[in-house]
């Protein structure tokens, strides 16, 4: 069940992050971006500790995915 939840949250976070950063990706890439973003965002939110509970995880996933997309664009030079 936790893996299914991670995929669902990753898909939602990846979708929001790819739209905010204007990146066109397929479904699998969007989910991977969201899941990786969740890991990055989790580290950021543990440091900040501003939010608690499930909202913090989702916000962290979106923020992490946005950071990941920014880094991807910076490295590859894509817009």
PASEBA-1860 file (N, C-alpha, C; in nm, 3 decimals):
! residues 79
1> XXXXXXXX> 0.080/-0.120/0.000/0.000/0.000/0.000/0.085/0.127/0.000 ~ 0.197/0.135/0.077/0.279/0.257/0.071/0.337/0.283/-0.068 ~ 0.368/0.178/-0.144/0.422/0.197/-0.279/0.316/0.258/-0.370 ~ 0.193/0.210/-0.358/0.083/0.265/-0.437/0.061/0.412/-0.403 ~ 0.066/0.444/-0.275/0.051/0.583/-0.231/0.163/0.669/-0.286 ~ 0.286/0.618/-0.285/0.400/0.692/-0.338/0.382/0.719/-0.488 ~ 0.331/0.622/-0.562/0.309/0.640/-0.705/0.201/0.745/-0.730 ~ 0.093/0.740/-0.652/-0.017/0.837/-0.670/0.030/0.978/-0.635
9> XXXXXXXX> 0.097/0.993/-0.522/0.148/1.125/-0.482/0.254/1.172/-0.582 ~ 0.340/1.081/-0.626/0.441/1.116/-0.726/0.381/1.161/-0.856 ~ 0.275/1.094/-0.900/0.208/1.133/-1.024/0.146/1.272/-1.011 ~ 0.079/1.296/-0.899/0.015/1.427/-0.877/0.120/1.538/-0.867 ~ 0.223/1.513/-0.787/0.328/1.614/-0.769/0.403/1.638/-0.901 ~ 0.434/1.532/-0.972/0.503/1.545/-1.100/0.419/1.620/-1.202 ~ 0.288/1.593/-1.203/0.198/1.664/-1.295/0.198/1.813/-1.267 ~ 0.183/1.849/-1.140/0.181/1.990/-1.102/0.315/2.056/-1.134
17> XXXXXXXX> 0.423/1.989/-1.099/0.557/2.047/-1.120/0.588/2.063/-1.268 ~ 0.552/1.965/-1.352/0.580/1.977/-1.495/0.497/2.088/-1.558 ~ 0.377/2.110/-1.507/0.294/2.220/-1.560/0.348/2.354/-1.514 ~ 0.389/2.365/-1.388/0.444/2.490/-1.337/0.572/2.526/-1.411 ~ 0.655/2.426/-1.439/0.784/2.450/-1.505/0.774/2.440/-1.657 ~ 0.654/2.419/-1.711/0.628/2.410/-1.855/0.718/2.306/-1.924 ~ 0.714/2.184/-1.871/0.791/2.074/-1.927/0.694/1.968/-1.976 ~ 0.704/1.930/-2.101/0.616/1.829/-2.159/0.683/1.692/-2.148
25> XXXXXXXX> 0.623/1.602/-2.068/0.679/1.468/-2.049/0.570/1.364/-2.060 ~ 0.611/1.237/-2.076/0.514/1.129/-2.077/0.478/1.093/-1.932 ~ 0.383/1.001/-1.916/0.331/0.969/-1.784/0.437/0.909/-1.692 ~ 0.518/0.817/-1.742/0.620/0.752/-1.660/0.722/0.854/-1.611 ~ 0.768/0.940/-1.700/0.865/1.043/-1.663/0.806/1.137/-1.559 ~ 0.679/1.173/-1.575/0.611/1.261/-1.480/0.607/1.197/-1.342 ~ 0.575/1.068/-1.335/0.570/0.997/-1.207/0.709/0.990/-1.145 ~ 0.811/0.959/-1.226/0.948/0.951/-1.174/0.994/1.086/-1.123
33> XXXXXXXX> 0.962/1.192/-1.196/0.996/1.327/-1.151/0.929/1.356/-1.017 ~ 0.803/1.320/-1.006/0.730/1.343/-0.881/0.787/1.264/-0.764 ~ 0.822/1.138/-0.788/0.878/1.054/-0.682/1.016/1.105/-0.640 ~ 1.099/1.141/-0.738/1.231/1.196/-0.705/1.215/1.330/-0.635 ~ 1.119/1.407/-0.681/1.091/1.534/-0.617/1.045/1.517/-0.473 ~ 0.971/1.410/-0.448/0.926/1.381/-0.312/1.046/1.355/-0.221 ~ 1.145/1.285/-0.272/1.266/1.261/-0.192/1.341/1.391/-0.164 ~ 1.359/1.472/-0.267/1.429/1.599/-0.250/1.349/1.690/-0.158
41> XXXXXXXX> 1.219/1.700/-0.184/1.134/1.786/-0.103/1.125/1.741/0.041 ~ 1.129/1.610/0.063/1.127/1.558/0.200/1.247/1.604/0.279 ~ 1.362/1.605/0.213/1.483/1.653/0.279/1.473/1.803/0.310 ~ 1.420/1.878/0.213/1.405/2.023/0.233/1.307/2.050/0.348 ~ 1.194/1.981/0.348/1.094/2.007/0.452/1.136/1.956/0.589 ~ 1.216/1.854/0.594/1.267/1.812/0.724/1.356/1.920/0.783 ~ 1.428/1.986/0.696/1.514/2.094/0.742/1.430/2.213/0.788 ~ 1.330/2.249/0.712/1.249/2.366/0.745/1.144/2.339/0.853
49> XXXXXXXX> 1.082/2.223/0.850/0.980/2.183/0.947/0.869/2.288/0.964 ~ 0.824/2.343/0.854/0.718/2.444/0.861/0.579/2.381/0.863 ~ 0.563/2.271/0.793/0.433/2.206/0.783/0.440/2.068/0.846 ~ 0.326/2.013/0.881/0.322/1.878/0.937/0.222/1.792/0.861 ~ 0.234/1.664/0.877/0.137/1.571/0.821/0.148/1.551/0.671 ~ 0.037/1.505/0.613/0.033/1.469/0.472/0.050/1.591/0.382 ~ 0.003/1.708/0.424/0.019/1.829/0.343/0.167/1.860/0.321 ~ 0.248/1.839/0.423/0.392/1.864/0.410/0.453/1.772/0.306
57> XXXXXXXX> 0.412/1.647/0.305/0.465/1.552/0.207/0.430/1.591/0.065 ~ 0.307/1.634/0.043/0.265/1.673/-0.092/0.335/1.801/-0.135 ~ 0.339/1.900/-0.048/0.407/2.026/-0.080/0.555/1.999/-0.106 ~ 0.614/1.913/-0.025/0.754/1.877/-0.044/0.777/1.807/-0.176 ~ 0.684/1.720/-0.214/0.696/1.649/-0.342/0.691/1.746/-0.458 ~ 0.600/1.842/-0.454/0.590/1.941/-0.562/0.715/2.028/-0.565 ~ 0.758/2.078/-0.449/0.880/2.161/-0.445/1.003/2.084/-0.492 ~ 1.014/1.960/-0.450/1.127/1.878/-0.492/1.127/1.853/-0.641
65> XXXXXXXX> 1.008/1.827/-0.697/0.998/1.804/-0.841/1.032/1.930/-0.919 ~ 0.991/2.046/-0.868/1.025/2.172/-0.934/1.176/2.194/-0.932 ~ 1.240/2.165/-0.820/1.386/2.177/-0.811/1.453/2.081/-0.908 ~ 1.403/1.959/-0.918/1.459/1.860/-1.008/1.445/1.904/-1.154 ~ 1.329/1.958/-1.192/1.308/2.004/-1.329/1.401/2.123/-1.359 ~ 1.415/2.215/-1.263/1.504/2.328/-1.282/1.647/2.280/-1.307 ~ 1.692/2.183/-1.227/1.827/2.130/-1.243/1.842/2.059/-1.377 ~ 1.739/1.983/-1.417/1.741/1.912/-1.546/1.753/2.012/-1.661
73> XXXXXXX> 1.673/2.119/-1.655/1.678/2.220/-1.761/1.814/2.291/-1.762 ~ 1.870/2.317/-1.645/1.999/2.384/-1.636/2.111/2.298/-1.693 ~ 2.105/2.168/-1.668/2.209/2.078/-1.716/2.199/2.052/-1.864 ~ 2.076/2.028/-1.913/2.059/1.992/-2.054/2.042/2.113/-2.146 ~ 2.011/2.230/-2.088/1.991/2.348/-2.169/1.856/2.352/-2.238 ~ 1.764/2.265/-2.199/1.631/2.263/-2.258/1.544/2.370/-2.196 ~ 1.441/2.411/-2.272/1.348/2.512/-2.221/1.215/2.453/-2.201
END
